Amino acid sequence: MTTIPRLAAFALLAGLVTGCSQNIGKDSGYAAAGNVQQATPQTVEQLSTKVGCKPKMQVDATEIRTAYCKTKEGEFFVNTFKTEKLKDEWMDRAPEYNPHLVGPKWTVLGPLEVLEVLKPTLNGDLHLTDHRVSMTPKPN
């Protein structure tokens, strides 16, 4: 399966999750390295602007927003979520063969080569398969 069909299937998955995720629990903070920090969630537009992309909205709902982006680095999807819990539930349903760049209440899905270029700008964790397992080294 090529990248474009995978990305299209992923956008469809995002829409299905939105429709099935009514009454998700209260907002939770972003937990990292054993401490809890409240992060101001970034919007699809803010994340896209950081990497030089004009987002093309695919899903624009209260619980999840998804946009398609294309830059000189490649094609990818930017997703933002109302809560961390919703992000985790969405990622549980995401195809395991797609790497993700993950931050507080957001994910970026695309080819590994593209995510590696975007990672320093977006300051996210790289997850290659299971979203619970970050490939980004943690400082000691």
MIVO-560350 format. One record per residue (C-alpha): residue number from 1; x, y, z. Coordinates in steps of 0.2 Angstrom, whole numbers. Layout:
% MIVO-560350
{r NUM {X Y Z}} ...
***
This chain:
% MIVO-560350
{r 1 {0 0 0}} {r 2 {7 17 -5}} {r 3 {8 32 7}} {r 4 {-7 42 -1}} {r 5 {-19 27 2}} {r 6 {-12 24 19}} {r 7 {-15 43 24}} {r 8 {-32 43 16}} {r 9 {-37 27 26}} {r 10 {-30 35 42}} {r 11 {-41 51 39}} {r 12 {-56 39 38}} {r 13 {-51 31 54}} {r 14 {-50 48 62}} {r 15 {-68 52 56}} {r 16 {-74 36 63}} {r 17 {-66 38 80}} {r 18 {-74 55 81}} {r 19 {-91 48 78}} {r 20 {-89 35 91}} {r 21 {-81 45 104}} {r 22 {-95 54 113}} {r 23 {-95 58 131}} {r 24 {-76 54 134}} {r 25 {-70 58 152}} {r 26 {-63 74 159}} {r 27 {-48 83 152}} {r 28 {-32 76 158}} {r 29 {-15 84 158}} {r 30 {1 79 149}} {r 31 {12 67 159}} {r 32 {30 66 155}} {r 33 {45 59 164}} {r 34 {36 56 181}} {r 35 {29 73 183}} {r 36 {13 81 177}} {r 37 {14 97 168}} {r 38 {-1 107 160}} {r 39 {3 111 142}} {r 40 {-7 124 132}} {r 41 {-13 113 118}} {r 42 {-8 118 101}} {r 43 {-20 119 87}} {r 44 {-19 111 70}} {r 45 {-15 128 63}} {r 46 {-1 132 75}} {r 47 {7 115 73}} {r 48 {6 116 54}} {r 49 {13 134 53}} {r 50 {28 128 63}} {r 51 {33 116 49}} {r 52 {28 128 35}} {r 53 {12 120 29}} {r 54 {-5 127 25}} {r 55 {-17 113 33}} {r 56 {-31 106 23}} {r 57 {-44 101 36}} {r 58 {-51 83 35}} {r 59 {-60 82 51}} {r 60 {-66 98 61}} {r 61 {-75 92 76}} {r 62 {-75 97 95}} {r 63 {-66 81 100}} {r 64 {-53 79 86}} {r 65 {-47 90 72}} {r 66 {-37 82 58}} {r 67 {-28 91 43}} {r 68 {-18 85 28}} {r 69 {-1 94 26}} {r 70 {11 93 12}} {r 71 {28 102 13}} {r 72 {45 99 4}} {r 73 {49 86 17}} {r 74 {33 76 12}} {r 75 {15 72 16}} {r 76 {8 70 34}} {r 77 {-8 72 44}} {r 78 {-9 83 60}} {r 79 {-21 78 73}} {r 80 {-27 88 89}} {r 81 {-38 81 103}} {r 82 {-49 88 116}} {r 83 {-41 77 129}} {r 84 {-26 66 132}} {r 85 {-37 52 135}} {r 86 {-46 54 118}} {r 87 {-28 55 110}} {r 88 {-23 38 118}} {r 89 {-40 30 113}} {r 90 {-37 36 95}} {r 91 {-19 30 95}} {r 92 {-25 13 101}} {r 93 {-35 12 85}} {r 94 {-22 19 74}} {r 95 {-13 6 62}} {r 96 {3 0 71}} {r 97 {13 1 55}} {r 98 {12 20 54}} {r 99 {25 30 65}} {r 100 {18 44 75}} {r 101 {26 60 82}} {r 102 {17 63 98}} {r 103 {15 78 109}} {r 104 {2 85 122}} {r 105 {-15 82 114}} {r 106 {-8 81 97}} {r 107 {-1 68 85}} {r 108 {7 69 68}} {r 109 {6 54 56}} {r 110 {17 51 41}} {r 111 {32 42 34}} {r 112 {46 40 46}} {r 113 {58 50 35}} {r 114 {46 65 36}} {r 115 {43 63 55}} {r 116 {62 63 58}} {r 117 {63 80 50}} {r 118 {48 87 59}} {r 119 {53 81 76}} {r 120 {65 95 81}} {r 121 {53 108 76}} {r 122 {38 101 84}} {r 123 {47 94 99}} {r 124 {37 78 100}} {r 125 {41 60 104}} {r 126 {43 48 90}} {r 127 {33 32 92}} {r 128 {37 19 79}} {r 129 {23 6 83}} {r 130 {14 5 99}} {r 131 {10 23 105}} {r 132 {15 19 123}} {r 133 {33 15 118}} {r 134 {43 31 113}} {r 135 {59 29 102}} {r 136 {64 46 108}} {r 137 {78 45 121}} {r 138 {74 53 138}} {r 139 {88 63 147}} {r 140 {95 55 162}} 
***
